[in-house]
Amino acid sequence: MLSDTQKYTVITGASSGIGYETAKKFASRGKNLIIIARRQERLENLKKEISEKFPAVDVIIKNVDLTITQNIYQLYDDLKTYELKTWINNAGLGNYGHVANQNPKKIETMIHLNIEALTILSNLFVRNYQNIEGTQLINISSAGGYTIVPEAVIYCATKFYVSSFTEGLARELRNSGAKMQVKVLAPAATKTEFGKIANNSSDYDYDKHFGTYHTSKQMADFLLQLYDSEKIIGIVDRETFDFKLLDPLFNYAK
């Protein structure tokens, strides 16, 4: 069996925002990384930044578009030569506007990424690693995965899926005695490229639209708090912006 120093942490959507900062946080703990995103140049910059600060950390780049179903399976197949310890499904897409006014192709892309890719990768990782001590799966949802936000109904619906799926999976594994921990991180407003993409805008002013928000670095810190805890949920309160570690919130039939 490989030691922890030889195992890898996988992070999707690592080319910017929470994924980018999370990769640096895990690297600071000496964790080898497999970083995944569409933008090769951004991944190369992240690898360079990590290698300069933490030369002992191995960083593997995978340039993949996870909105294409066959790429999801190919990615996981390509990772079979590595021993994994943690998988973080961070890649996601937002879309703002009334349901009737949203572009159906963008809705389709959002569903592929937020739901399909996350579910399939979770399934494959759990299938192979659920009984290995110390393994964790962390799925990134949203405060909008617990509260319906005006102008973001479809996005919230995808994140309700992420929240309920992950909470249910966590309970399922605990009940079966599996060794893997499954957790969900639910950020509120976070200053990333998310706002620009969700609003189809080249410029998005977080101070104007939110006033209060977290940075990607703060959310990466919260993610590590969740990683270190025994709780299933790490969530930002939309009113106070306090970060809380909680037990599951959805009802679970017994």
N, C-alpha and C positions, 0 to 999 in steps of 0.2 A: 504493500500500500504506500502511496506517495505521501510525503509530509505536506503540511499546509503551505510551506514555502514553494512547493512545486505545483500547487493547484491554481486555478484561475477564477477570477470574477468576471462575469460577462455583463456588459452594459449596452443596451440598445439605445439609439438616439443620443449617442455620445459626442456628436459634433458640436453641440452648443448647450447653453442653459444648464439645467439641473444635471443632465447626464455628463456633461463636460466637467463640472465641478465635483461631481460624485467620483468620477474616475480619479481625479487628483487626490481626493480624500482617501480613497482605498489604497492608492499608490503610497501615500504617506505612512500607511500601516504595513507596507511591504508586500501588498497583494499584487500578484501578477494579473494582468488585465487582457481581456479580449474586448475591444471597443468596436462598435458597429454603428454605421450610419451610411447615408448616401454620399456625403461630401468628403471625398478622399483627402482633399487638401486640408480641411479642418481636422481630420483624424491624424494626418501627418504632423500638424502643428501641435496637437495634444500629445502625441507620442514624443515629440522632441522636447516639449516642456517637461514631461514626466521624466524622461531619460536624463535630462540635465540635472534635475533635483534628486532623483532616486535611481541611480544607474543600475542598481541590483534588480530592479523591477523589470520583468519581461512584458512588453506590450505588443499584442497581436492586433493588426488592423483587418477588419472585414468590411469592405465597401459593398453594401447590400441595400436594395430597395425592398423593404418588407411589405409594401402594398401589393406586391406580386406574389401570389400564393406559392408558386413553385420555388421561389427564392427562399421562402421560410423553411421548407423542408431541406433544400440544398444547404442552407446555412447550418442547420443543426447537424446534418450529415458531415459537413466539413469540420465540425468541432469534435467529432468522435475520437480524434487522436489526442485530445487534451483532457485532463482530469479537472472537472469543474467543482467549485465549492458554492459559489453564489451566482444567482442569475437575477438581474434587475431589468425588468421590462419597462423601460422609460420612454421609448419612442411613442409619440402620440401627436395628434393633430386636432386643432380646434376650428370652429366655424361659427361666426356670429351672424345674426339676422333672423327675421321671421321665417318660419319653416317654409312657407309658400314662396319665399324670395330666394331661397338658397339654391346654389348650383347643384343639380343632382349628381354630377360627376365628382364634385368635391365631397359630397355626402358619401358617395360610394368609396372614395379613397379613405375618408375618415373611418368608416366602418371596417374596411380591410385592415387598417393599421391599429386602431384602438381596440378592436374586438378580435378579429380573426387572427392576426399575427400573435397577439398577446396570449390568446387561448391555446393555439397550437404549440407555441414555444413552451408555455407552462406545462401542457400535457406531456410533451416529449421530455422535458427536464425532470418532472416529477416521476415519470415512468422509469427513468434510469437511476435517479438519485434519492428517491424518497426514504430509503432505508440506510443511508449513509450519514453517520453522525456529523453534526456541524453544518450541514447544508442548509441554505436558505434561498427561498424565492421571494422577491419583493416586486410587487406590481404597483406602478404609479397610477393612481386614480386622480381624484380632485375633490375639493370641497363641494364642487358641482356634481360629485358622485353620491352625495348625500342630501343635496338641496337643489331643487330645480331653479335655474337662474334665467330670468327673462332674456330673450334674444339669443339664448344658447340651449334651446330645448333638446335638439338632436345631440349636440355635444354632451350635455348632461346625461342623456339617455345612455350613451356609450360608456360614460364613466360610472353610472349606476350599475351597468353590467359588470364593469371591472371590479367595483366594490363588492357586489353581491357574489360574483364568481370567486373572488379571492377569499372573502370571509368564509364562504361555503367550503372551498377547498381546504382552508386552514382547519376548519372543524372536522372535515372528513378525515384528514390525515391524523389529527390528534385522536380521534375516536378509533382509528385503526391501529394506533400505536406506532405510526411511522416516526422516523427520527428527524425528518426535514421540518423546518419551520417555514410557514407561509405567512406573508405579511402584506399589508396595503398601506401606501403612503398617499395622503390626500392633501395636497397643497391648496392654499387659496391663491389670490393674486400674487404672481411671482414675475419679476421683471426679466423676461427672456424674449426670444424672437416670436414667442407664441402669439402675442397681441397683434403683431404685424400680419402674421399668416392668417390668423382667425378672422381678421378684419379686412383682408385683402388690401393692405395698406403698406406703403414703403416707410411710413413714419407713424409711430404709436406712442403717445405720451401717457405713461403710467401715472405720473403725478396728476394729470388732468382727469383721467378716467377713474382712478382708484384712490389717490391720496395716500393710502396705507397699502403697503405690499412688502413682500420679502425679496431678497436677492437670491440668485441661484446658489451662492455660497451658503447662505443661511439655510436654504432648503436641503443642501447636501449635508450640512451639520445635523439637521433634523432627521434625515434619512439614517445617518450613523447612530443617532440615539435610538431609533427604531430597531436597527440592526443589532444593537447591543442589548436590547430589552427582551423580555419574554412576552410582551404584548403583541397583539395581532394588528392593531391599527395605530398609525401615527397621523394625526389630523390637525389642520390649522383651523381654529375657530374663525368664521367669516366676520364676526362682529368685533372680537377683541384682538384677533391675529395671534393669540397665544397658541403654542404647540402643545398638544396633549397626546399621551399614550393611553390607548383604551382597549378594552375587550371588544368583541364583535358587537355591532349595533343592530344588525338585521335579525329578525326572529328566525329561529331554526327549529323546524318541526322534529319532534323526537318520536 
